[in-house]
Amino acid sequence: MPRTFVIIWSSQLLSIITSSITGFVLGVWVFQQTGSATQFVTITLCAILPEVVFAPLVGSLADRWDRRKLMMGADLGAALTTGALAVLLATGGLQVWHIYLVTAVGAVFGTAQMAAYHSMMPLLVPKEQLGRANGMMQVADAVRIASPLLAGTLLVAVGLTGVVVIDLAAFLISRVVLHLVPLSKAVTRPGEGRPAEPWLRDLAFGLSYLRTRRGLFWLVVLLAAYNLFFGIAGVLVQPLILSFGSAAVLGVLMAAGGGGIFAGGLVMSAWGGPKQRVRGMLVFMLAGGVLLAAHSLSPSPWLIAVVAPAFLFTLPFVQGTGITVIQLKTAPNELGRVLSAVRMVTQSATVLTYLAAGPLADRVFEPMLAPGGALADSVGTLIGTGPGRGIAFIFLLAGAGLLVLAPLAYLQPRLRRVETELPDIEEPSDAALSRS
């Protein structure tokens, strides 16, 4: 793997680790102050909605501006936001609405940073190693899932203010690394010298690009549908575990789940993913459907300790491989807008699941699987009744959804043939140029 990519990836991973820990700790603080699960979930929505709303804008900026400077500016903006949070903590003036604002503003900077980062990847990494690089990128998801355990350790050691200061330091380190690492203009400004689209047309470019390339369009639809099923399970896994386990059990199982993604990312970074990428995605999706449904079988921490890491192990092979296909089929000077459109669509699906998960669990399926509920004598005989069994049923339905989604996707010929119908973009990577 090229050294330049590894250096940037390492510094960005450090920043992601500290930001994930800060986000979790702030959520705990809000819950302790308010006792409201709704206000706790609002923080997550504040972190995701900016990706949906601002994705077209930051994608356009990533293709118009110097991508190194955009990443550095985003890191600086995030550092200033985190610094303001540290000041509020030190002066005792922190309020719940401050958390929402800081989270939303930080998410805007994070969206800009990721747009530039992902757009540079195909120019930093040789084509044959792009799948491996995307496997390394999936390690960040492992960190986010394992953040509760890491956060608990740091919170005891340095306190909330210390956690925020460490996060601030990580942003500054990331900015310094980006300033020092050698990057050619071909990587940071691949579209320089080409006339830019008018702004309004540019904002819609990513979606237009996907609509005219039907194979990629269906691939993004597949990823969005996957996010629907995966997302609703992801947001409910903590309530599922807490329905039969303690907070300590939750921390251990979340760390185990993060280990599953970490292992999947490592395997993909070593392997590079399946050669027939779309078919490989669908195979891992089928396996994930079985494992997701298996969460519902019993209210047992031992069951979750096995099936949750196994399911999350499949995640990098689905999401990482999908992004690899899009990167291979898109010109570098258009990649910022296209990937931002992809994130807008797929994260919109995630927002829908976050909005729907709570009401579905609390108002629909939990009452139906309570003793004497509408499904107690049918589904209840399979997965049990009582607290948490309605959530378990949602896991069963989500797993079944993936088992239906994969074969349906395979029946779409444009998706099935996207790797052969659309040629790979053959612009050389910076690593390849440095060897020539």
N, C-alpha and C positions, 0 to 999 in steps of 0.2 A: 504494500500500500504506500503511495507517495508520502514523503515526510511532511510536505506542506499541509496536506489534508489532515494527517494525524495530529499535527500541532494545533490546527484550528479546531478540529473535533474535540481534542482534549480540553482546550480552554472553554469551549462552549458547553461541554458536558459538565465541567465544574460549576459554571454559572447556572445550568439547569438544576443540578443537585441542590445548590443553596436556595434557588428560587422556589423549588418544590417544597423544601423544608419550611421556608418562610410562609408559603401559602397555607400549608397545613396548620402551622402554629397560629397564624392569624385566624383561621377558621375556628380553631379550638377557643381562642380568646373571645371571638364573637359569640360562640355558643355559651361560654361561661358567663358572659355579660348579660345575655338576653334569654337564654334557655329556649330559643326558638330554632327549630329545625329549618323553617322557611328562610330565616335570615342566614342560616348557615349555607343552605343551597344557593342563595342569592349570590354569594361570593363566587361559586363555580360558574354561574351564568355570567357574572361580570368578567370572568376570565375568558369565556368562550365567545360571547356575542361580538366583541370587537373584531375577532377573526372573520366573522361572517360579514359584518358591516363594512370593514375597512379593507378586506382582502383585495378587491379590484384596484383600489388606490395604491396600496403598497406594491402590488404586482406591477403596476405601471411604473412606479418609481424605480423598482428593481431593474427594469429594462431600460429606463431613461438615464439613470444616474450611475455614478461609480458605486459598484456594489460593496467594495471595502468600506468606503466612506459612509454608505447607508448603514452597514452593520455597526460601524464605530459610533455613528450618531445615535442609533437605536440603543446601544449599550450605555452611552452617556445619558440618554434620556431616562432609561430604566434606573440608572444609578442615582440620578437626581430625584426621581420619584421615591426610591427606597430611602435616600437620605432625608427627604421630608418626613417619611414615616419614622425614621430614627429620632428626628427632632421632636416629633409629637410624643413619642414614647418617653424620651428623656425629660420633657417638660410636664408630663402627666396630662396632656391635652388630647390624647387619642380617643376618638369616638367611633361608633360603628360605621357611620356614613363615610368617615375617612377611609376605612378599609375598602368599602365599595369603590370609592373614587380612585384610590391608589391601585387597586386590582385592575380596574378598567383601563386606566392610563398605562399601566405597566403592560397590559395585554396588547395595547396598540403598538407600543415599541417592540414587543416580542413578535408580533405579526410581521412587522417590517423587517426585523432581523432574520426571521426564518425564511421570508420570501427571497432575500438576497443570498442567504446561506445555501438553500436548496438549489437556487439558480446557478450558483458557481460550481456545484458539485461535478456535473459532467465535464467541466473544463479543468478540474483539479485531478480527476481520476480517469485512467484509461477505460475505454468502453468495456473491456472484458472484466474489469474489477468493479464496475458500478454497482452490481448486485451486492458484492461484499461490503461496499461503502454504505449502502442503504441498510444492511444488516447492523453495522456499527451505529447508524443513526437510531435504530430501534432500541438501543440500550437506554436511551433517554426515557422511554416509556417505563422501563423497569425501575428506574430511579424514582419516577413519579409515584408508582404504586407502592414502592418500599419506603416512601418518605415518612409515613407515620412512625415507623420504628426508629429511623434516623433522627426524626424531629424530637421524639421523646428523650433520646440520649442527649442531644444538644441542649434541649430546653432545661434539663436538670443541670447540665454542666455550666452553661453561660447565661441562661435566662432568655426572655423574649427579646430584650434589647440587644443582647449578644448575637442572637440568631440573625437579626436584621443587619447588624454591622458586618457580620461574616458575608451575608448576601451582597452587601454593598461592595465589599472588597473583591468578591468574585467578579462582579460587573467590571470593575476597574482593571482587574487582571486580564479579562477577556479583551478589553479595549486596547490595552498595551500590546498584547500578543498580535492582534489584528494590525496594529500600526507597524510592528517590527517584522512580521512574516513577509517574505518576498512573494509578490503576486504580479504577474504581467498584466498589461492593459488588455490583452486578449481575454483574460479571465474576468477582470473587473468591469470592462466596458466593451463587451462583444458586439454591441450594435452601434458603436461610435461611427459617425460619418453617414449613417443611414437616416433618411428623413423620418421624423417621428409622426405618428398618427395624431390627429386632433384629440384633445383630452377626452371628450365625451365618447368618441369612437374607441379610443384606447381603453377606457374603463370596461367596455363590453367585449374587448378583443378575445379574452380567454374563453368566454362562453361561445363566441362565434367560431373560434378555432375548433373547439370540441364538437360543435354541431356539424361542421363540414367534414369531420373525420369520424365517421360513425362508429368505427371500432373503439376509438378512444372514448367517445361519448358513452358507449355501453359499458366500458370499463369503469368510468367514473360513476355511472348509475349503480354498478355492482358494488363499488366501494362505499357509496352512500347507503345502500341497502344493508350492507354488512355492518356499517356503523349503527344503524337503527337497532339491529338485534344485539350486537356486542355492547352498544352504549346503554341500553336499558338494563342489561345484566350488570354492567360495570357500576352503574350508579346505585344499584340495589344490593350489591354483594355485601356491603358493610351491614345494612339492616338484616340481611339474611343470617350472617354469622352471629350478630348480636341477639338474634331471636333464640339462640341455644348456647351461646358462649359469652365469656366475659370480655372486657376491653383488652385484657392481656392476651387472650386467645386471638382477638381481632388483630392486634399488632403482629403477632407471630405469623398468622395466616396471610396477612397483607404482604409481609416480607417474603413469605414463600412464593406468593404470586409474582412479586417482582423478580424473584429468582428464576421463575419460569420464563418470563420475557427476556431476562438477561441471558439465559442459556440459549433461547431461540435466536437472539441477536448474535451471540457468539458463533453459533453453528452457521448461521447465514453469512456472517462476515468471513468465515473460513471457507465455506462451500460456494457462496455466490448465488445460491438459489437454484431452482430447477431450470434446465435448459429450455423446456417448453413452458414458458413462464405462466401463461394464462391457465393452462391445464394444471400446472403445479399449484397455483393459487386455489383452484377449485377443489383439488384433493385435500389441501390443508383446511379449507373451509368446511368440507364434509367432516373431517376429523374433529374440527372445532365444534361443529353442531352436536355431535355425539357427546363430547365432553361437557359442553354447556348444559345440555339436557340432564346429564348425570348429576349435576349439582342438586337436583330436586329429589333424589332418591331417598335421602335420609337426613334428619337434622343432626349431623355428626361432624365435629371438627376434623376427624380423621379422613372422612370422605372428601371434604373441601381441601384438605392438605394435599390430596392426591390429584383431584380433577381440576382444581383452579390453576396450579402451576402448569399442568399438562395442557389445558386449554390456552393459557397465555403463551406457552411455548410456540403455538401455531401462529400467533398474531404477527410476528415479524415477517413470516413467509407470505402472508396475505397482503398486508399493507406495504411492506418494503418492496415486494415484487411488483405490485401495482404501480408504485411510484417509479420504479426502475423502467418499466415499459414506457411510461409517459415521458420520462427524461430522454430515453433513447429515440423517441419519435418526434421530438420538438427541438427546433433550432435554439441555440443558446440565447440569442438576443430576444426570443419570444417566451422563454421558459418562465420568467418571473410572472408574467400575466397569466400564463396557462396554469401553472401550479397554484397561483392564488385563486383562480376560478375553481380548481379542484378542491382546495381547502374550503372555499365558501360553500360549495355544494355539500361536501361530506360533513363539515361542521354544522351546517344547518340541520342535517339529520340528527346529529348529536344533541343539538339544542332541543329538538322535538322530543327526543327520548327523555331528556332531563325534565321537561315540562310535563310529560305524560306519566313518567314512572311512579311518582308519589301518589297521584290520584288513582291510578290503576291498582296499585298495591293496597292503599288504605281504604278506598271506597268500593272497589269491585271484588278483587280476588281474595283479600284477607277475610271479609265477611262470608264469601262463598265457601271458603275452606275452614271456617270456624266449626266447632262441633255443632251439628244440626244445620249447617249451611247448605246452600243449594247444590254444591258439588261434594259434600262430605261423604255421601254414599256411593259416589262414582270415582272421581279422581282421588278423593280422600283415601280410598282403600289402597291406592297405589303409593301415594306420597305422604299420607298422614294428614291429620287435621290439627288445628291449634295455631298459636302464634308463629308467624314466619312461613306457614305452609302456602299461603296465597302468593308470597314472594317466590317461593320455590316453584310454584306452578308457572309463574312468569318465566323463570329460567327454562322450564320444560318447553314452553311455547317458543321462546327465543331459539333454543337449540333446534326445535323442529323447523323453525323458519329458515335457519341456515341449511338444514338438510334438504329443504325444498328449493332454496335460492340457488345452490350450486348447480344442480342439473338443469334448472330453467336457464341459467346463464349460459351453460354449455350449448343449449339449443339455439342460441343467438349466433348466426353464422358470422356476422361482422366482428363480434367479440372473439369468437373462436379463431378467426383468421387474422386478427389485428397484427400479429407479429410478422406475417408474410405479406399482407396486403399493403401495409405502410412501411416504407424503407426506413432504416435507421439513419439518423443524421450523422454524417461522417466527418464533421469538423473535429480536428484533433484536440485532445486535452492538453493542458499546460504540462502535465507530466510527460506526455508523448513528445511535445515540442522540446522539452529540456533534454531528452535523450537523443534528439536528432542533430 
